[in-house]
Amino acid sequence: MKRLHVHIAVDDLAASIQFYSTMFASEPTVTKTDYAKWMLDDPRVNFAISARGATPGLNHLGVQVENADELAEMSGRLQQLEADVVEEMGTACCYAKSDKYWATDPSGIAWETYHTLDSIPVFGAPEDGAAQAGGCCVPEPAVAKISGCIPVKDKASPGCC
């Protein structure tokens, strides 16, 4: 069974962990100095936040699959898109080693489809400590460029939120 993945860049990790833990009525399943992840069953989502200097807001969306067969199925779907697909096999990112594919939707939102192979002790480098080309997470061709929606505090004023 597939699981929706949402990754949000945050300014204040501790405050965000408190906020999302309360919202989900659940503590993170993974907590690091710059990252936290909730593997929720209701709703079935892999929700991650990180404080690593990225612009706060939506970092990327994704579909986490449970095995190589599901990843191959998703890869086939992505190959049908009229979009560039970036393949990353055995990549190290977000404290995990994964096989993954990236695509960008027509609005510029990066989508990651991946199968987690193992956990690793660092955010974005192989266990041997060697530097990984291209950095961690959203690859350059699939970087999401999304304008955030700023809530309007004055209810009398029109706004998007």
N, C-alpha and C positions, 0 to 999 in steps of 0.2 A: 504494500500500500504506500502511496506517495504521501509526502508531507509538504505543505507550503512552507517556504523559508522567507523570512523578512529580516533584513539587517539594517539597522538605523545607526548613524553616527551621532554621538551625543557630546555635549560640552562637559557635563558633570556626571561621571559614571556612578558615584555613590547615590546621588539624588535620583538618578534614572533607575538604578536597581531598586531603590525603595518604591518609586512610583510604579514600575511595572510589576514588582512582587505583590504590591497591594492590588493592582488592577487584575492580575491573573490569579490572585489568591494562592500563590506558589513562589517559593524561592528558586533562584537560578539553579540549573543542574551543573553548570560550569561557571566559575567565577575566577577571573584573573585580575591583575592590576589595571588592565586596560580593556577588558572584555567580559561580557556575561552572556549566557545563553540559557533559554528556557526551552525544554523539549515538552511541549504541552500536548495533552491528548484531547482536551476540550477547551478551545478548538484545537484540532490536530495541526500544530504549527511548530516550526523550529524558529524561534524568535531570538535574534541576537542584537546586542548593542556593543559599540566600541568607542573608546575615547583615544584615538590615535592621530588626531590633527586634521581629519577630513572635515569638510564643511558639514555642520550639523544638519540632520534631516535624513531622508531616505537614501541609503547607500545602494542597495540593490534588492531585488526580489528573486525567489528561486523555487525550484522543486527538488526536494531531497528524495531520492529513490532508495529502495532497500537492497538492491542487488544489481549485478552487472547486466542481467537481461533487461531489467526496467530501464537502465541507463541506455542500453542499445536502442530500445524502443523510443525513448525520448530523443536520442540523437537522430534517429530516422525522421521524427517529426520536425526537428529543427532544420534538417537538411532540406526540407520542403519549403522553408520560409524564403522570402526574397530578402535575406539579410546575411551579413557575414557571421559565421559561426567560428568561435575561437575554441580550440580543443586544448585541454590541459590534463594530461595523464600523470598520476602520481605526484600531484602538486601539493605543496605544504601551505596551508592558509588557515587562519582562525583556529589554531591549536588542533588541526586535523590534517591528515593525509587523505587526499581524495582524487578521484577521476572526475572530470567535469567538462562541461561545454557551456559557453557563454553566447548569448545572442542579445541584440538590442532591439526593443520594440520601436515602432514608427515615431513614438514621442520621445525617444532617447532614454527609456528606462532599461537598465541592464538587468537581464534575467540569467540566473545561474541554474544549471541542471547538474546534479552531482550525486555521486555515491561515495560515502565516507568509508575509507578503508581502515583507518586507525586513528587514534589520538596521538598528538605529539606535544612535547613540553614547551614549545615556543610558538609565537603567533604566526610567523611566516617564513621560517627557514627549515630546511631538512634537519633531521636529528644530528647529522654530522657537523652542523654549524655553518656549512658553506652557504654563501649568498645565493639567493634565488633570482634569476633573471626576471625582470618585469615586476618585481615587488610582489605584494600579496593582494589577493582578492581581485576586484574588478579590473580586467585588463584594459589598457589604453583604448583599443578600438571600441570598447563597449562601455565607456564611462558614462554614467547617467548624469545628465545636465538638467536638473529639475528645479524650477523655481518653487520655493515653499509658499504655503498659504499661511499668512499671518492672521491669527484670530483678531477680530475687531472687538475691543472692550466696550465700546459704546453701542449698545443694542439698537439705538435709533439710527446708527450709520449703516449703510449697506456694506456688506463685505462677503467674502467667500466662505467664511467659517462661522 
